């Protein structure tokens, strides 16, 4: 039946297995069966759907490695099979899918390396491979693409983050956290001026943080914690207008806390814990109206805690100051927050 071009049965309570009779729908362009409880492996006859462009099987209980079938379906533009029970490796023949713009295989049990042939998929914009068991380095050939989203977090990827990756000048989301990347981050990362989400936390990265990172003023999330970064945080957040989450905890950073960070009106979370920051707390630290968590503990910060004005820190729930060189008396304006707002204040306040 060539008259049916689209089937969308998302979230319809479908159970059981996919039946090969679907192959009779030779004119099918889109097959969307996501968010059901389909089981078993994909039937080989799916390759007879010669015009299929969009295949969405996310959030089911499918098994096996359907990628071995998909590589013969050259019309595919979007493949979404995340959140299943899929296994096996990404085949090198993935290069056959030269029309592919989306490949979503996250939250499965895929193993092995990302094949270099992915770099031949000239139309690929969105690559989601997070929460698998992928190993080895990121292919340098990813630099041949024009990616918008690369989400590869929570795998076992190793090696240096390739400089060629930063050729993807339209990249908006880069999440490489919770892997085993090592070495320095090349300053060329500063070329990614469209980034809104950068997550390199929980790796083995080292060396000075590239100054160029602090020019990425479209960022909403900047997560660099749990590495071995050294150097200082440049006080150059003046052009940031949307940053919500800033995390550099558990590194080897030195220098002063950047006052301009606290001038960002959208800031909600700032983690500086377990570094070697010195100096004093910036006098404007209470300026962000939505600041919720501020972790300054386990540094070498001195001076005293600046008082806050009426209405400031109205959203604050956690404020950690312990294990520093802070002296003086905690301002009453801070201690008063503890009585009705703060869930976690690690500082000395006199009993009421």
C-alpha positions in Angstrom: 0.0 0.0 0.0 1.8 3.1 -1.3 -0.9 5.5 -0.1 0.1 5.5 3.6 3.0 7.9 4.0 3.0 8.4 7.8 2.2 6.3 10.9 2.4 8.0 14.3 1.5 5.8 17.2 3.6 7.5 19.9 2.4 6.7 23.4 -0.4 4.4 22.4 0.3 1.5 24.8 1.5 -0.8 22.0 2.9 -4.1 23.2 4.4 -7.2 21.6 6.8 -7.3 18.6 7.0 -5.4 15.3 5.5 -7.5 12.6 7.1 -7.9 9.1 3.8 -7.2 7.5 4.7 -3.5 7.8 6.8 -4.0 4.7 3.7 -3.8 2.5 3.6 -0.1 3.3 6.1 0.6 0.5 5.4 4.3 0.4 5.9 5.0 4.1 8.0 8.1 4.8 7.6 8.3 8.6 7.2 5.5 11.2 6.9 6.8 14.7 6.3 4.1 17.4 8.0 5.8 20.4 7.0 5.5 24.0 5.4 2.1 23.9 6.5 -1.3 25.2 7.4 -3.0 22.0 9.8 -5.9 22.5 12.0 -8.2 20.5 14.3 -7.4 17.6 13.5 -5.5 14.5 12.4 -7.6 11.5 14.8 -7.7 8.6 12.0 -6.8 6.2 12.2 -3.3 7.5 14.8 -2.7 4.8 12.1 -3.0 2.2 10.7 0.4 3.3 12.7 2.1 0.6 11.3 5.6 1.1 11.4 5.7 4.9 13.0 9.0 6.0 12.0 9.1 9.7 12.1 6.1 12.0 11.4 6.7 15.7 11.4 3.7 18.0 12.6 5.5 21.2 11.6 4.3 24.6 10.6 0.8 24.0 12.1 -2.6 25.0 13.7 -3.5 21.7 16.8 -5.7 21.6 19.6 -6.6 19.2 21.4 -4.2 16.9 19.0 -2.6 14.3 21.8 -0.4 13.0 23.0 -3.4 11.0 19.7 -3.2 9.1 19.4 0.6 8.9 22.7 0.9 7.0 20.8 -0.5 3.9 18.1 2.1 4.2 19.7 5.0 2.4 16.6 7.2 2.5 16.8 7.6 6.3 17.1 11.2 7.5 16.3 10.7 11.2 16.9 7.5 13.3 15.8 7.5 16.9 16.2 4.4 18.9 17.3 5.7 22.3 16.0 4.2 25.5 15.8 0.6 24.5 17.9 -2.5 25.3 20.0 -2.5 22.2 23.5 -4.0 22.1 26.4 -4.4 19.7 28.6 -1.9 17.9 28.0 1.0 15.5 28.9 -0.5 12.1 31.4 1.2 9.9 28.9 0.9 7.1 27.0 3.7 8.8 28.6 5.8 6.1 25.9 4.5 3.7 23.3 6.7 5.3 24.5 9.8 3.5 21.1 11.6 4.0 21.2 11.2 7.8 20.8 14.4 9.9 19.8 12.8 13.2 21.2 9.7 14.9 19.8 9.1 18.4 21.1 5.9 20.0 21.4 7.0 23.6 20.5 5.0 26.7 21.3 1.6 25.4 24.2 -0.8 25.7 26.1 -0.1 22.6 29.8 -0.9 22.9 33.0 -0.4 20.9 34.2 2.8 19.3 32.5 5.6 17.4 33.6 4.7 13.9 35.6 7.3 11.9 33.1 6.8 9.1 30.6 9.0 11.0 32.7 11.9 9.8 31.4 11.1 6.2 27.8 11.8 7.1 27.8 15.3 5.7 24.2 16.1 6.6 24.5 14.9 10.3 23.6 17.7 12.7 22.4 15.9 15.9 24.4 13.0 17.3 23.1 11.5 20.6 25.1 8.5 21.9 25.1 9.2 25.7 24.6 6.5 28.4 26.1 3.6 26.5 29.4 1.7 27.0 31.3 3.3 24.1 35.1 3.3 24.4 38.1 4.8 22.7 38.7 8.3 21.5 36.3 10.7 19.7 37.1 10.4 16.0 38.9 13.4 14.6 36.7 13.1 11.6 33.8 14.6 13.5 35.5 17.9 12.5 34.3 17.3 9.0 30.7 17.8 10.0 28.5 20.7 10.9 27.0 19.4 14.2 24.4 21.3 16.3 24.2 18.8 19.2 26.8 16.3 20.3 25.7 14.4 23.5 28.2 11.7 24.4 28.2 11.8 28.2 28.2 8.8 30.5 30.3 6.5 28.3 33.9 5.3 28.7 35.4 7.5 26.1 39.2 8.2 26.4 42.0 10.3 24.9 42.2 14.0 24.2 39.2 15.9 23.0 40.2 16.4 19.4 40.8 20.0 18.3 39.0 19.2 15.0 35.8 18.9 17.0 35.8 22.7 17.4 35.4 23.0 13.6 31.7 22.5 14.2 31.1 26.2 14.5 27.3 25.9 14.8 27.5 23.6 17.8 24.9 24.6 20.4 25.2 21.7 22.9 28.4 19.8 23.7 28.1 17.3 26.5 31.1 15.1 27.1 30.8 14.7 30.8 31.3 11.5 32.8 33.9 9.9 30.5 37.6 9.4 30.8 38.9 12.2 28.6 42.4 13.4 29.5 44.9 16.1 28.5 44.3 19.8 27.8 41.4 21.5 26.2 42.5 23.4 23.1 41.9 27.1 23.1 40.1 26.6 19.8 37.0 25.7 21.8 36.5 29.5 22.0 35.4 29.3 18.3 32.1 27.6 19.4 30.4 30.9 19.9 26.9 29.4 19.5 27.2 27.1 22.5 24.5 27.3 25.1 25.4 24.1 27.0 29.0 23.0 27.6 29.6 20.1 29.9 33.2 18.7 30.4 32.8 17.8 34.0 33.8 14.4 35.5 36.7 13.6 33.3 40.5 13.6 33.7 41.1 16.9 32.0 44.1 19.0 33.1 46.1 22.1 32.4 45.0 25.7 32.5 41.4 26.5 31.5 41.5 28.2 28.1 40.7 31.9 28.5 38.7 31.5 25.3 36.0 29.6 27.2 35.0 32.7 29.1 34.1 34.4 25.8 31.3 32.0 25.1 28.7 34.4 26.3 25.6 32.5 25.0 26.2 29.7 27.6 23.4 28.7 29.9 25.3 25.8 31.4 29.1 25.7 31.9 30.1 22.6 33.8 33.9 22.0 34.2 33.9 20.4 37.7 35.7 17.2 38.8 38.8 17.4 36.6 42.3 18.6 37.3 42.2 22.0 35.7 44.6 24.7 36.9 44.9 28.4 36.4 42.4 31.1 37.2 38.9 32.1 36.3 39.0 35.1 34.1 36.8 37.9 35.3 35.1 38.4 32.0 31.5 37.5 32.3 30.2 41.0 31.5 28.6 40.0 28.2 26.9 36.8 29.6 23.1 37.3 29.9 21.8 33.7 30.2 24.2 31.7 32.4 22.3 29.6 34.9 24.7 26.8 36.1 28.4 27.4 36.6 30.5 24.5 38.1 34.2 24.4 38.6 34.3 22.5 41.8 36.9 19.8 42.6 39.8 21.2 40.4 43.1 22.9 41.2 42.1 26.4 40.4 43.6 29.5 42.0 43.1 33.2 42.0 40.0 35.3 42.9 36.3 34.6 42.6 35.2 36.5 39.5 32.9 39.4 40.5 31.4 39.8 37.1 29.9 36.3 37.4 27.6 37.6 40.1 26.3 40.4 37.8 24.6 37.8 35.6 20.9 38.1 36.4 20.0 34.5 35.4 22.6 32.8 37.6 21.1 30.0 39.8 23.9 27.7 40.7 27.6 28.4 41.3 30.0 25.7 42.5 33.6 26.7 43.5 34.2 24.0 46.1 37.5 22.2 46.6 39.9 24.5 44.8 42.5 27.0 46.0 40.6 30.3 45.4 41.8 33.1 47.6 40.9 36.8 48.1 37.5 37.7 49.5 33.9 37.1 48.6 32.8 39.7 46.0 30.7 42.4 47.4 28.1 41.8 44.7 27.7 38.1 45.4 24.1 38.5 46.4 23.1 40.3 43.2 21.6 37.3 41.2 17.9 37.3 42.1 17.5 33.6 41.4 20.7 32.3 43.0 19.8 29.0 44.7 23.1 27.2 45.5 26.4 28.9 46.2 29.3 26.5 47.2 32.5 28.2 48.3 33.7 25.6 50.7 37.2 24.1 50.9 39.2 27.0 49.4 41.5 29.7 50.9 39.0 32.6 50.8 39.5 35.2 53.4 38.0 38.4 54.6 34.4 38.5 55.9 31.1 37.8 54.4 29.5 40.9 52.9 26.1 41.8 54.2 23.1 41.6 51.8 20.4 44.0 51.2 16.6 43.6 51.7 15.1 41.1 49.3 18.5 39.7 48.1 19.1 35.9 48.0 15.4 35.3 48.3 15.8 32.0 46.5 18.9 30.7 48.2 18.7 27.2 49.7 22.4 26.1 50.1 25.3 28.3 51.0 28.5 26.5 51.9 31.5 28.4 53.4 33.3 25.9 55.6 37.0 25.2 55.4 38.1 28.7 54.3 39.9 31.6 56.1 36.9 33.7 56.4 36.7 35.8 59.7 34.6 38.3 61.3 30.9 37.9 62.3 28.3 36.4 60.0 26.0 39.3 59.0 22.5 39.1 60.6 21.1 39.5 57.1 22.6 36.1 56.1 21.7 34.4 59.4 18.1 35.5 59.1 17.8 33.6 55.9 18.6 30.4 57.8 15.5 30.7 59.9 13.0 30.6 57.1 14.8 29.8 53.7 18.2 28.2 53.8 18.2 24.4 53.9 21.9 24.2 54.2 24.1 27.0 55.7 27.6 25.9 56.6 28.7 29.0 58.6 28.6 30.3 62.1 25.5 32.0 63.1 24.7 33.0 66.7 21.7 31.3 68.2 18.5 33.4 67.9 
